[in-house]
């Protein structure tokens, strides 16, 4: 039986988390790597988000990671417009009401949030705002992943999300992978670092 394969990708902006699309967008297949047939993304990052994306040929992993009883953490680095107050950080951490499908709303689960500085390994992008415009960087660690959840959380506290970067899922980090780079890892490493 053929062994499953596991990949870590630092997804750049303007690329979707899939190999096929009816839209004119950047695809995973354009990365400089020869993925085997059956490779798919575990979870997604939207076109305007960047950072850690996991890929595998093992269909069971999505269920283990995102639909199992044990919650798994993912950490995001977020750049927002204007200065974020400590009061706003507390609101986000306690859980906040965001929009849900069909006009409903949803209270996010309590999470870890803190103000931070942009790490050295994060490269500047043209999408960033002018250096004279006030902005803040935050890190958020969530155990749930609703559709556009981080962007909606920022909007709920009146801060426009400028950049959204997933920097880790459990103990797998993106800091030593360059944007657009693919790194293949062993099954043992993959399962151990994701606490599966």
Secondary structure, DSSP 8 states (H G I E B T S, - for coil): -----EEEEEE-TTB-SSS--SSS-B-GGGSSS---TT-EEES---TT-EEEEEEES-THHHHHHHSSSS---EEEEEEEES---HHHHHHHHH--EEE-GGG-EEE----EEEEE---TTS---TTS--TTS-EEEEEEEES---TTHHHHHHHHTT--EEEEEEEEETTEE-TTS-TT-EEEE-HHHHHHHTT-
